[in-house]
Amino acid sequence: DGNLLPDIADTGILVADQTLGPNVRIRYNALNRVGEDAIRVASGANGVTVERNQAWRGTAPNAKHAFWFESRLTPVTSLVVTNNCFFGYDGGTTNHGAVFIDNEHEDGSVGGSGVRIESNRVESSTGKRTIWVGPNPSPNVSGWLRYNRYYPSTAIAPSSVPAGMQVHSNSVASFPPGVCTVL
């Protein structure tokens, strides 16, 4: 909680312990000009909350995801990504999106439940995804994407959202990049 992380070449915040218990919280962090991924959870942890963080890439090379949940071991059963501002990340060469929730697990299973992505401001490059729950084409993921604002007009493609995810009340934002403060 409450870190200022400027000018980092690699990942800003990385949670990578596969045996973590529930209730992992990443909150109130400012990540400026972070290369690779601003926040990455590569873990079997559940009960993960990512809230009120601000990630701004600026001129950092090799930027990929503002937030990447790389599921390990078992499907996620509780993930909340809320009230964040993510600018200057678009998945890099992978096109996974600024916010990427991976639904494929090391044991070959897919899916998840309790995935709640809401009230975020997300920027992505033209033609790239802003938020993507995937990459398995027919995942069993439930939850919702709601009240998010996207900049520019490249929002979520319907094929990029699992059938079990409720999608509503999202909008395209007209604010310029950088006008987003959550701290």
C-alpha positions as CSV (number, residue, x, y, z in Angstrom):
1,D,0.0,0.0,0.0
2,G,1.0,3.6,-0.6
3,N,4.2,3.2,-2.7
4,L,5.6,5.7,-5.2
5,L,7.5,3.7,-7.8
6,P,9.1,5.8,-10.6
7,D,11.4,4.9,-13.5
8,I,11.6,1.1,-13.1
9,A,12.7,-0.9,-16.1
10,D,11.0,-4.1,-15.2
11,T,7.7,-5.0,-13.4
12,G,6.7,-2.4,-10.7
13,I,4.8,-4.7,-8.3
14,L,5.1,-8.5,-8.6
15,V,3.3,-11.0,-6.4
16,A,4.6,-14.4,-7.4
17,D,4.2,-16.8,-4.5
18,Q,2.1,-19.7,-5.7
19,T,1.1,-20.7,-2.2
20,L,-0.2,-17.4,-1.0
21,G,-3.4,-17.4,1.0
22,P,-6.4,-15.2,0.4
23,N,-6.7,-11.4,0.9
24,V,-3.9,-10.0,-1.1
25,R,-4.4,-6.3,-1.4
26,I,-2.5,-3.9,-3.7
27,R,-3.7,-0.3,-3.0
28,Y,-2.9,3.3,-3.3
29,N,0.3,3.0,-5.4
30,A,1.6,5.4,-8.0
31,L,3.7,3.7,-10.7
32,N,5.2,6.2,-13.1
33,R,7.3,5.2,-16.2
34,V,7.3,1.5,-15.3
35,G,8.4,-0.8,-18.1
36,E,7.1,-4.4,-18.5
37,D,4.0,-4.7,-16.3
38,A,3.0,-2.1,-13.7
39,I,1.3,-4.6,-11.4
40,R,1.4,-8.4,-11.9
41,V,0.0,-11.2,-9.8
42,A,1.4,-14.5,-10.9
43,S,0.0,-16.6,-8.1
44,G,-2.5,-19.1,-6.9
45,A,-3.8,-16.5,-4.5
46,N,-7.5,-15.7,-4.3
47,G,-9.2,-12.8,-2.6
48,V,-7.0,-10.4,-4.6
49,T,-8.0,-6.7,-4.5
50,V,-6.3,-4.2,-6.7
51,E,-7.7,-0.7,-6.0
52,R,-6.9,3.0,-6.3
53,N,-3.6,2.5,-8.1
54,Q,-2.3,4.8,-10.8
55,A,0.0,3.5,-13.4
56,W,1.4,5.9,-16.0
57,R,4.0,4.6,-18.4
58,G,5.3,7.9,-19.8
59,T,8.3,7.0,-22.0
60,A,9.2,3.7,-20.5
61,P,10.2,1.2,-23.2
62,N,8.7,-2.3,-23.4
63,A,5.6,-1.5,-21.4
64,K,3.0,-4.3,-21.5
65,H,0.2,-4.5,-19.0
66,A,-1.0,-2.0,-16.4
67,F,-2.4,-5.0,-14.5
68,W,-1.9,-8.7,-15.3
69,F,-3.5,-11.5,-13.3
70,E,-1.6,-14.6,-14.4
71,S,-3.5,-17.3,-12.8
72,R,-1.6,-20.3,-11.4
73,L,-2.5,-23.7,-10.0
74,T,-6.3,-23.2,-9.7
75,P,-8.9,-20.9,-11.1
76,V,-9.3,-17.6,-9.5
77,T,-12.3,-17.4,-7.1
78,S,-12.2,-13.8,-6.1
79,L,-10.5,-10.9,-8.0
80,V,-11.5,-7.2,-7.6
81,V,-9.9,-4.6,-9.8
82,T,-11.5,-1.2,-9.0
83,N,-11.0,2.5,-9.0
84,N,-7.6,2.4,-10.8
85,C,-6.2,4.7,-13.5
86,F,-4.1,2.9,-16.1
87,F,-2.5,4.9,-18.9
88,G,0.1,4.1,-21.5
89,Y,-0.2,0.3,-21.4
90,D,-1.7,-1.8,-24.1
91,G,-0.4,-5.4,-23.8
92,G,2.8,-4.6,-25.8
93,T,3.3,-7.0,-28.7
94,T,1.0,-9.5,-27.2
95,N,-2.2,-7.4,-27.6
96,H,-3.5,-8.8,-24.3
97,G,-4.7,-5.4,-23.3
98,A,-3.9,-2.9,-20.6
99,V,-5.8,-5.0,-18.0
100,F,-5.4,-8.8,-18.7
101,I,-7.0,-11.4,-16.6
102,D,-5.6,-14.8,-17.7
103,N,-8.1,-17.6,-17.5
104,E,-5.8,-20.5,-18.4
105,H,-4.1,-22.4,-15.5
106,E,-0.9,-24.4,-15.3
107,D,-2.9,-27.7,-15.0
108,G,-4.7,-27.0,-18.2
109,S,-8.0,-26.0,-16.7
110,V,-9.7,-22.8,-17.5
111,G,-12.2,-20.5,-15.8
112,G,-12.8,-18.5,-12.6
113,S,-15.5,-16.8,-10.6
114,G,-16.0,-13.6,-8.7
115,V,-14.0,-11.5,-11.2
116,R,-15.1,-7.9,-10.7
117,I,-13.6,-5.2,-12.9
118,E,-15.3,-1.9,-12.2
119,S,-14.9,1.9,-12.0
120,N,-11.5,2.0,-13.7
121,R,-10.2,4.5,-16.2
122,V,-8.2,2.7,-18.8
123,E,-6.3,3.9,-21.9
124,S,-5.0,1.7,-24.7
125,S,-3.5,2.3,-28.1
126,T,-5.8,2.5,-31.1
127,G,-6.7,-1.0,-32.2
128,K,-5.6,-2.7,-29.0
129,R,-7.7,-4.1,-26.1
130,T,-8.3,-2.1,-23.0
131,I,-9.5,-5.0,-20.8
132,W,-9.3,-8.6,-21.8
133,V,-10.4,-11.7,-19.9
134,G,-8.9,-14.6,-21.8
135,P,-7.1,-16.0,-23.8
136,N,-9.1,-19.2,-23.9
137,P,-11.9,-18.7,-26.4
138,S,-14.6,-20.5,-24.3
139,P,-13.7,-19.9,-20.7
140,N,-15.9,-20.5,-17.7
141,V,-15.4,-17.1,-16.0
142,S,-18.1,-15.3,-14.1
143,G,-18.3,-11.8,-12.7
144,W,-18.7,-8.4,-14.2
145,L,-17.2,-5.5,-16.1
146,R,-19.0,-2.3,-15.2
147,Y,-18.7,1.4,-14.8
148,N,-15.3,1.5,-16.6
149,R,-14.2,4.4,-18.8
150,Y,-12.0,3.8,-21.8
151,Y,-9.8,6.2,-23.7
152,P,-9.7,6.4,-26.7
153,S,-12.7,4.8,-28.4
154,T,-11.3,1.2,-28.5
155,A,-13.3,-0.5,-25.7
156,I,-13.9,-4.2,-25.1
157,A,-14.6,-6.3,-28.2
158,P,-17.5,-8.6,-27.5
159,S,-15.4,-11.6,-28.5
160,S,-12.9,-10.8,-25.8
161,V,-15.4,-11.1,-23.0
162,P,-16.5,-14.6,-21.6
163,A,-20.2,-15.3,-21.8
164,G,-20.4,-15.6,-18.0
165,M,-19.2,-12.0,-17.5
166,Q,-21.9,-9.3,-17.2
167,V,-20.9,-6.2,-19.2
168,H,-22.8,-3.0,-18.6
169,S,-22.6,0.8,-17.9
170,N,-19.1,1.1,-19.5
171,S,-18.3,4.2,-21.5
172,V,-15.8,5.9,-23.8
173,A,-14.0,8.7,-22.0
174,S,-13.1,12.0,-23.6
175,F,-10.5,13.0,-21.0
176,P,-7.0,13.3,-22.2
177,P,-4.4,10.8,-20.9
178,G,-2.9,11.8,-17.6
179,V,-6.0,13.5,-16.2
180,C,-6.8,10.8,-13.7
181,T,-6.0,10.9,-10.0
182,V,-7.1,8.2,-7.6
183,L,-4.7,8.8,-4.7
